[in-house]
Amino acid sequence: MSTTQDTPYDYYSVMHSDKNESSNGNGPTIITKHPEFQGVIGQRLDMSEYDVIELNKLYKCSSSISFLDHCSFDDESLCQMSVCSAADYGWKRVTSVSGISVTDHTYLGKEQNGTTFFMHFSTEGRNEGDAARVESKTMTPKRDCKVQCLQFYYYHSGHESDQLNIWIREYQNKEDNRGTLTLMDQITGQSFFFVCFFFKSFTYYKTYKAVFQDAPSNI
């Protein structure tokens, strides 16, 4: 436990030193015990969950101005996400995957209670074009600063040509029920040896959804 408002050690804190803090250029000066956190420390995109808790406790605030939305998939509602794929394949809510030594990372560095879940999509036996999507609930920026931060864990064990496409679906007004899709990033390449942490920042002024699309290769 930290000495600040009785919150756990926070790798995500905006107050945490960067991995290259005071480096002479010959490598990082801070090595995290868990490699998953190496690319996380020193982030300056937004306050973390525990940053907000600490400030609220310190100044006795009853509410927060920070727009933080978190999904653990522990609830069957999937945080109001929608899965868009054929009935026999697609994203599935699971606790483990046969033949793969990967576990849920939602509570990495935090206290965990009970069974936890994560979303999984298998490209095995799939053809090019058998893509599957999972879309977040509708979100609307509430702060004056319209920079949004998307953070997630991702483990890739398929073919190097398989893709995870990250889209933003922006709605122009209340009558717009289709939205406009913009590709924000594409993750592909060789398999990972461990679960990786990714974050993307983007600027949006209107209501939007985050869309994750897994696309198998034709190999």
C-alpha positions in Angstrom: 0.0 0.0 0.0 1.2 3.5 -0.7 1.3 6.2 2.0 -1.1 8.4 -0.1 -4.8 8.0 0.9 -4.3 4.2 1.4 -4.4 3.3 -2.3 -2.4 0.5 -3.9 0.8 1.1 -5.8 -0.3 2.6 -9.1 1.6 1.9 -12.3 -0.9 4.0 -14.3 -0.6 7.2 -12.3 0.2 10.4 -14.1 2.6 11.0 -11.2 4.7 7.8 -11.9 8.1 8.3 -13.3 8.7 7.3 -16.9 10.8 4.2 -17.6 13.5 6.4 -19.1 13.6 8.9 -16.2 17.1 10.4 -15.9 18.4 8.0 -18.5 21.7 8.7 -20.3 20.4 7.1 -23.5 21.7 3.6 -22.8 18.4 2.1 -21.8 15.6 2.5 -19.3 16.3 3.4 -15.7 13.2 1.7 -14.4 12.4 -2.0 -15.0 9.0 -3.2 -13.8 8.6 -6.6 -12.2 5.8 -7.4 -14.6 6.7 -6.7 -18.3 3.1 -5.8 -19.0 3.7 -2.6 -17.0 6.9 -1.5 -18.7 5.1 0.4 -21.5 2.6 1.8 -19.0 4.6 3.7 -16.4 5.0 7.4 -17.1 1.8 7.9 -19.1 0.5 11.4 -19.2 -2.7 10.9 -21.1 -5.1 11.2 -18.2 -5.4 10.6 -14.5 -5.7 6.9 -13.5 -8.5 5.4 -11.5 -6.5 5.6 -8.3 -5.3 9.1 -9.1 -9.0 10.2 -9.0 -9.7 8.3 -5.8 -6.7 9.8 -4.1 -7.7 13.4 -5.1 -11.3 12.8 -4.0 -10.2 11.6 -0.6 -7.6 14.3 -0.2 -10.0 17.2 -1.0 -13.1 15.4 0.3 -14.8 15.6 -3.1 -18.1 13.7 -3.7 -17.8 13.5 -7.5 -15.2 13.6 -10.2 -14.7 15.7 -13.4 -12.6 13.0 -15.0 -14.4 10.9 -17.6 -13.3 7.4 -16.8 -15.2 4.4 -18.1 -14.0 1.0 -17.3 -15.1 -2.5 -18.4 -14.0 -5.8 -16.7 -16.4 -8.2 -18.6 -17.3 -9.7 -15.2 -21.0 -8.9 -15.9 -22.8 -10.8 -18.7 -24.0 -7.4 -20.1 -20.4 -6.9 -21.3 -20.6 -3.3 -20.1 -23.4 -2.7 -22.7 -21.1 -3.7 -25.5 -22.6 -5.4 -28.6 -21.0 -8.4 -30.4 -21.5 -8.3 -34.2 -20.6 -11.7 -35.9 -22.0 -14.9 -37.1 -23.6 -17.2 -34.5 -21.0 -20.0 -34.8 -17.9 -17.8 -34.3 -16.9 -14.4 -33.1 -15.9 -12.7 -29.9 -16.8 -14.7 -26.8 -16.7 -14.0 -23.1 -14.4 -16.6 -21.4 -12.4 -17.3 -18.3 -9.6 -19.3 -20.2 -8.7 -20.6 -23.6 -7.6 -24.2 -24.2 -3.9 -24.5 -25.2 -3.1 -20.9 -24.4 -1.6 -19.8 -21.1 -3.2 -16.4 -20.9 -5.4 -15.0 -18.1 -7.5 -12.0 -17.6 -5.4 -8.8 -17.0 -8.3 -6.5 -16.0 -7.2 -6.6 -12.3 -3.4 -6.6 -12.9 -1.9 -4.8 -10.0 -5.2 -4.7 -8.2 -7.0 -6.8 -5.7 -9.0 -9.5 -7.5 -12.2 -11.1 -6.2 -13.7 -14.3 -7.7 -13.6 -15.5 -11.3 -12.7 -12.9 -14.0 -13.5 -12.9 -17.7 -12.0 -11.5 -20.9 -13.1 -11.4 -24.6 -11.6 -14.0 -27.0 -11.7 -14.4 -30.8 -10.2 -17.4 -32.6 -9.0 -17.1 -36.2 -8.3 -20.8 -36.4 -10.1 -22.3 -39.4 -11.4 -19.0 -40.4 -11.2 -17.4 -43.9 -10.3 -13.9 -45.0 -13.5 -11.9 -44.6 -14.7 -13.8 -41.5 -14.2 -10.7 -39.4 -16.0 -10.1 -36.1 -16.7 -6.9 -34.2 -17.4 -5.9 -30.7 -18.6 -2.3 -30.2 -18.6 -0.3 -27.0 -21.7 1.5 -25.7 -22.3 5.0 -26.9 -20.2 7.6 -25.2 -20.3 11.4 -25.3 -17.3 13.6 -24.3 -18.3 15.7 -21.2 -15.2 17.7 -20.4 -13.9 20.9 -22.0 -10.9 18.9 -23.2 -12.1 16.6 -25.9 -9.0 14.3 -26.1 -10.2 10.8 -25.4 -7.9 7.9 -24.2 -8.6 4.3 -25.1 -6.6 1.7 -23.1 -6.8 -2.1 -23.3 -4.9 -5.3 -22.9 -4.4 -7.6 -26.0 -2.8 -11.0 -26.5 -2.1 -12.2 -30.0 -1.2 -15.9 -30.7 -2.5 -16.3 -34.3 -0.9 -15.8 -37.7 1.3 -12.7 -38.2 -1.2 -11.6 -41.0 -4.2 -11.6 -38.6 -5.4 -8.1 -37.7 -7.0 -6.3 -34.9 -8.5 -3.1 -36.3 -9.6 -0.3 -34.0 -12.3 2.0 -35.3 -14.2 4.9 -33.9 -17.8 5.3 -35.0 -18.9 8.9 -34.7 -22.5 10.1 -34.8 -23.3 13.5 -36.2 -26.6 14.0 -34.3 -29.4 12.1 -32.6 -31.0 11.2 -36.0 -27.8 9.6 -37.2 -28.1 5.9 -36.3 -25.3 4.5 -38.5 -22.4 6.8 -37.7 -19.2 7.3 -39.6 -16.3 4.8 -39.1 -12.7 6.0 -38.9 -9.8 3.5 -38.6 -7.7 4.6 -35.7 -5.1 1.8 -35.6 -4.3 -1.7 -36.8 -2.4 -4.3 -34.8 -0.7 -7.1 -36.7 2.6 -9.0 -36.8 4.2 -11.9 -34.9 2.6 -13.5 -31.9 3.2 -11.9 -28.5 4.9 -13.7 -25.7 2.8 -12.0 -23.1 -0.3 -9.8 -22.8 0.5 -6.3 -24.1 -0.9 -3.0 -22.9 -2.1 -0.6 -25.7 -3.4 2.9 -25.5 -4.6 5.4 -28.2 -5.5 9.0 -27.9 -7.9 10.8 -30.2 -10.0 14.0 -30.3 -13.7 13.8 -30.7 -16.4 16.4 -29.9 -19.5 14.3 -30.7 -21.0 11.0 -29.5 -19.1 7.9 -30.5 -18.4 4.2 -30.1 -15.1 2.3 -30.0 -15.1 -0.7 -32.3 -12.7 -3.7 -32.2 -12.7 -5.8 -35.3 -10.7 -9.0 -35.5 -9.9 -10.0 -39.1 -8.3 -13.4 -39.9 -5.7 -13.7 -42.7 -6.3 -16.0 -45.7 -3.2 -18.1 -44.8 
